[in-house]
Amino acid sequence: MSTTTSLRLPATKAKIASSSSSPTTDYRRLALALLSVALSLGTLYSVLAHTYLDTSNPLLASLPHPAHDSSYFARKSNVFNQLFVKKAWGWTVGLSVALAVAGRSFGGSQSPRATKVWLWRLALATLVWASFTSWFFGPALFDRVVTATGAECVILVPFPAGTDGSGAPGLDGLVGGRENGVLLNVPIEYCHARTTITADTHADLLAESFSSYSSDFSASGVASGLEETWKDAIQSWKGGRARLYKGHDVSGHIFLLTLCILFLTDQVLGVLYPSRAAVVRKVRGLENWALQGTLALLALWWWMAIMTSVYFHTPQEKLSGFLIGVAGYFVTRIPLPLREPPKIGVPIPDEKVRSNAMHLD
């Protein structure tokens, strides 16, 4: 005669805790919500105060912002934009690496698995950044969006020093005629390749592009001397890079800063909350220095994102930049395809215990 006794593992507090959200999840949602509110308020202010600039227009983009005298951050030449924002992904990767290395090599909390997860997310984030801003099997995704929404590839040839086209008969009716120069249409490939065009390297292209305006000159009655002035301008011009004009110019700054903010916030939360417990870990030594530097960079990214929402791009372009940045961040949350080693001493959930899993004969 044999007796069979079934044993069940007791429920633990760990099971209850696992059903609730962790501090990292809560703060991640909070960061996303606050960023949404901050950019929305900045955009709303730009509309009400008429402070935003349509940067997809190469003529406007080449001129000082109307608010450049009253606000340092309305100037594209400000040091924070030139030194930091234009190299934002490089700064983000640098601080992210510093924080990870300090945590892994100098007594920090970074475990081998956490290091692998960080490398995986960094690789995904870099892939997102490169695909939208640099290359995606040819032109970058942003260039493809602008082209698909009706953009033209143009280059601005300025008038020679001391001359302009103002006051010339019929100038306002000319396609491409402006006070500070003329817009020449060139093939779209020159914008996708970001080619620098000069009179020496692309003389035939400029001549062909300029000839397309000949009928406009004749029809509008513009003096022949003005046509000669523009031809002289091409010869004395030092060259420039063609730009996409019109179309939907997604705000690259908003996209990039959104991605950087959410990515670094994730990493900082992982340092402060290495486990699901709502207890902030004390960070010391080099890891603390790396953490402080990362927080300072995060503060700068927040501020520059708000300034961009106030002074640059149309509301639609800022919205699309933000949404693409958020989508790019969620790409970095794709789980690492890595098998977890079996954990010893962790209770098995009740639903996974079979009734005959343990028995005594």
Order of alpha helices (4+ residues) and beta strands (2+ residues): alpha-alpha-alpha-alpha-alpha-alpha-beta-beta-beta-alpha-beta-alpha-alpha-alpha-beta-beta-alpha-alpha-alpha
